[in-house]
Amino acid sequence: MNLRSTLIALALVLTGATVATASGTASARIRTVTGPDAPRALPEQGPVSVTWDDPANFTEIRYSLNKFESRRGDWVEQLAQHLRERAEKRLPPGEQLLVNITDIDRAGAYEPWRGVQFYDTRFILDIYPPRMTFNYRRIGAGGDVLAEGEREIRDMGYLMTANPYFNSDTLRYEKAMIDRWISQELPRPGT
């Protein structure tokens, strides 16, 4: 294969297409949060249950100026797992927390007008704060509902507050926002 054929094959593989090559067939799929095989809930385990609506309807994807990059990866599942892990640590014994995520808008945005070289760059600016909307129900050890409702959390000052996560964590702003909600909703005993 010459260089041109190799580059074309690579581009097709990166977009999820099947490529016939001289040595056989190459196939690769990029995982997306909107894929037909993408989960819509975390596996049932422990006292915290997290589900989510179709991410194709999330603000992050609907209003993105780079829908391909916005769909890429498993960021919805990662945020759901983070929410579960943090809530489990603070939930009193015997209680349950049921969460259904209805919308996510990640920190930052794509700005294609900056040029082709920045097509897949997420610009983290204060005008693009992280937001999340979800319904939740907190159930006591006796089965009574302790709290429920819809919450829209956002972090308007996300660039000005301390963030405990590494800069390499692409979800650090969303995780810090979730942590703040959990610390308010599930305060430690005696605080």
N, C-alpha and C positions, 0 to 999 in steps of 0.2 A: 504494500500500500504506500502511495506517496503521501507527502505531508498534507496536501489539500484534502485527500480522501480521509486521512486520519482525523483532521480537524472537523470535517463534516460529520463523520461517524461519532466523534466525541460530542458535538453539539446535539445530535439526535439522541444520544444516550442520556445526556443531561436533561433533555426535555421529556424523557420517559419513553421515547420511541424504540422500536426494535430495529436493529441494524444488521443486515447481512454482510458479513465480511468474508475475505478469502479463506480465513481459518474457521469460519462457522458463524453463528448468530450471537450477537451480544445484546443483552437486555438489562436495563436498569430503570428503576422507578425512584423518583424523589418523593419522599414521604411528605404528605400535606395534611393539614388539619381538616380539610374538607373532603378528603378521599373517601370512597365508599367503604373502605376497610378501617378507617380511622375510628377509634372508640368514641363513645358519647357519655361514658361514665368510667369511674375508677372501679376496679374489681371490688366486690363487697368484702370488707374486712374491717374489724374494729368498730368503734362507736361513731366514726365520722363517715358519712356517705356523701360523695360529690358526683353530680351529674352536670351535663351542660347541653344547651340547645345547639342547633346546627351552626358551627362557626362561620359558614358562608353568610349568615345574617348578622354577624358581629360587625360593629362599626370599624374595627381594625381592617376588615377585608372589604366591606361594602364601599367605604370611602377612600380606600388606599389608591395612591397614584402608581403603585406597583403591586398589583394583585398577585402576581406570581411569587414575589418575595414574601408578601404578607401571609400567604397560605402555607409557605414552606415550613417544614419541621413538625414538632409535636409540642409547641409552646402551650397550647391549651391544657394538654394533659400534664405538663410540667407544673403549671400554675395550680391546677387542681390538686396534684400530689403535694405541692408545697402547703396549700391551704389545709389539707388533711393532716399532714405531719405537725404543723404548728398548732392546730386546734386540738389534736389528740393530747398534746403535752399539757394543755391548760384546762381541758374539760374535766370536771369533777367525776369521780368514779360513779358508774351507773347511768350517767347521762349520755344522750345521743345528740348529734348535730347532723341535720340533713340540709344540704346546700345544692341548689340548682343554679348554675351560672347562665345568665340570659344575654349578657353582652360584655365584650372586652374591647378596649381601645388602648393599645400598648403605648408606652412613652415614645415620643419621637414620631417622625413621619418621613416618607420618601419624597424627595423634591427633584423630579426629573428635569426641571428647567435648569438645573445646575450643570447639565451636560451628561453625555453618555458615560463618561468615566465614573459618575456618581449614581448611575441608574440603580444599583443595588445597595446604596448607602442609606442607612437610617440616620437622619439628622435629629439629634437630641437637643431640642430647644425648649425654653420655658413655655412657648405657645402650644406645645404638644404634650400635655400632662397625661399620665396613665389614669385610666378609669375602668371600673368594673361594676356591673350590676348583677345582682343575684337575689334569689328568694331563699330564705332559710327558715328552719324550724328547729328549735332547741327543745328537747324532750327530757324531762326529769326522770330520775330513777324509778318513780312510781308510775310513769307513763303519761303524766300530765304535761301539757305544753307550757313551757316556761317563757318562751319568747318566739315570735315569728314575724315575718314581714318581708318586705323588699328593701334592699339596701343598694344605694349607689355610692360607691366609695371612689374618691379621686384624691390625687396628691398634687395640688396646684404649686406647691413649693418644692417639688421633688429634686430640683437641682441645687437647692439651698440647704437641705437637711442632710445630716450625716447618714450614710448608707453602709450597713455592715457587710454588704456583699462585695465580692471582688469585681473589679472593672471588667473582667472577662466574662462575667455572667450577664448574658444579654437580657435576662429578665429581672435584673437586680432592682429596678425601680418598682416594678409590679409586686415583687416579693416583699419589699419594704412596706408598700402600701397595705398589703394583706396582713402583714405582721402588726401594723398599727391598729387595724380594725379588730383583729383577734385580741389584742391586749386591752382594747376598750370593751369589747363584747364579753370576753371571758377573763375578767381580772383574777389575778391570783388571790387565793383566800387571805383575808386580813389586809387587803389593799383598798 
